């Protein structure tokens, strides 16, 4: 069974947000269509976020979550989610299914600086 709370470490590559997760076979997996803008908003207060940060996510709420994304519709094998608090929508590609058996009705997210970033503050 998969973890209830998961973490990835997105970073900038070729002016795009990407992430690696060797445990599920992903390398420089890009996030597109609205999700980069959500990330930009979430990491605004993290120094050097482009070098990497922690993105914690789950399909159930957890203490400290910063964004609730609600499922909107499927498209091209991925799924659209809406961040109502910020009036934003974004598309999550089929890599979503590396973490969930089915598209969750909701996703809860939090961002944190990596330890190396905290040491430089």
C-alpha positions, -999 to 999 in steps of 0.1 A, spaced: 0 0 0 12 35 -8 21 61 18 -8 84 29 14 114 27 40 117 -1 68 141 -8 86 152 -40 113 178 -45 105 200 -76 132 222 -91 136 244 -121 151 229 -153 150 246 -187 127 273 -172 102 247 -161 93 231 -128 102 194 -129 108 166 -103 126 133 -100 113 103 -82 134 73 -89 111 51 -67 83 54 -93 106 58 -124 103 95 -130 132 118 -141 128 155 -148 90 150 -150 76 184 -160 45 200 -145 25 221 -170 -8 239 -177 -15 259 -146 4 239 -120 36 260 -125 17 291 -116 3 274 -85 38 264 -75 52 299 -80 25 312 -56 32 286 -30 70 290 -30 70 328 -31 85 329 4 111 301 -1 146 314 -8 161 298 -39 130 275 -44 142 271 -81 170 250 -67 145 226 -51 119 225 -24 98 199 -6 62 195 -19 42 174 5 9 161 -8 -20 137 2 -55 129 -8 -67 137 28 -61 169 48 -31 170 71 -19 196 96 -3 225 79 -15 220 44 -16 252 24 -37 244 -7 -67 222 -13 -72 212 -50 -105 199 -61 -110 175 -90 -126 191 -120 -125 167 -150 -103 143 -169 -85 152 -201 -58 135 -222 -51 108 -196 -45 134 -169 -69 154 -146 -77 190 -141 -78 203 -105 -91 237 -91 -75 257 -63 -106 276 -54 -90 298 -28 -68 313 -55 -92 309 -85 -67 288 -103 -69 255 -123 -41 232 -134 -37 199 -152 -19 169 -136 -5 145 -162 -9 107 -160 22 106 -136 -5 112 -110 -12 74 -112 23 67 -100 10 79 -66 -27 72 -67 -48 43 -81 -74 67 -93 -76 105 -95 -84 117 -60 -114 139 -55 -92 163 -36 -55 169 -31 -39 187 -2 -5 203 -5 22 220 15 56 234 5 87 236 27 123 247 21 148 220 19 172 217 49 201 231 29 180 262 22 171 267 59 208 265 68 215 296 46 189 318 61 
